[in-house]
Amino acid sequence: MTEIGKWSERHSVEDTEKEKPYVIVIAYGNNGEKFTQQYAATEPGDWDLLAVVQEDTTIQDFSDELRNRFDDAVHKTHKVEQRYH
């Protein structure tokens, strides 16, 4: 999990652009398959809550059980990473 830049988000109501930091999460399955998700901080500088902004289509096709396991692994990794920032 690595911060790599800013994600531009367009708010249609306000018609303004707001940049938020984001991270890319790359997870590898037991068979070596790679899965990528991009998360943005819900507020600039606030890494407590992340929101998915882009993900591999294969992740969208996960069963509910596999999706829960994947999300849990991402959240645990995020929690550990925050100790070092």
N, C-alpha and C positions, 0 to 999 in steps of 0.2 A: 504494500500500500504506500504510494508515493504521491506527494503533492506535485503537480506538474504545471500549474498555471492558473488561468482564470477562465471561468465559464460565463459567457454572456447570456443573460436571461432577459427576454423581452416581456415586459408587462403590458398587455394590451389595454388595460384600463387607464394606466398612467401614460402609456406610450413613451416610456423611457427605457433605457438600457441600464442594467445593474450587473456589475461583474462580481462573481463569487469565486473563491478558490475551489479547486476540485482535485480529486484523486482518481487514479485509475487502479483498479483491483484486478490482478491477473491470478487466477487459480488454475491449478493443473489437476486433472483427474488421475485416477489410478492407471489409466491406459495412456497417459501422456497428453491427452487432449487439453487444449488451452481454452479457458473461459475468461472473458473480459467484461468488466462493468465499470462505468464511470459514475462517480458520485460527486455532488456539489455540496458544500457546506450550506446549511439552511440560511445562515447569515454570515456575512464576511467576517472572518476571524473567529468564528464559533464552530469548532470542530466536534462539539458534543452530539449534534444531530446531522446526519447525512441523508441526502435524498438521491435516489437513482435518477440519472438524467439520460443515460444511454447504456444499453446492454446487448450482448450477443443474442441473436435469435435463438440459439440453442438453449440459452438460459431460460428464455420465455417458455420453451417446450418441456422444461423439467416437470417431473411429477411434484405434487405438493410436498411429499416427504423429502425428496431430494432438494427442492427449492428451500425448504426450512433448514436443512442441514447446511446448504450453501450460505444462506443468509446468516445463520449462527456463526459459521466460520469467519465470515467477513466482519461481523460485529465483535467477535472475540479478538481478532487481529487488530481492529481499529482501537479497541480498548488498550491493548498492549502498546501499540504505536504511540498513543497519546502520552504514555509515561515518559517517552523520550523526547517530547517536543515541548 
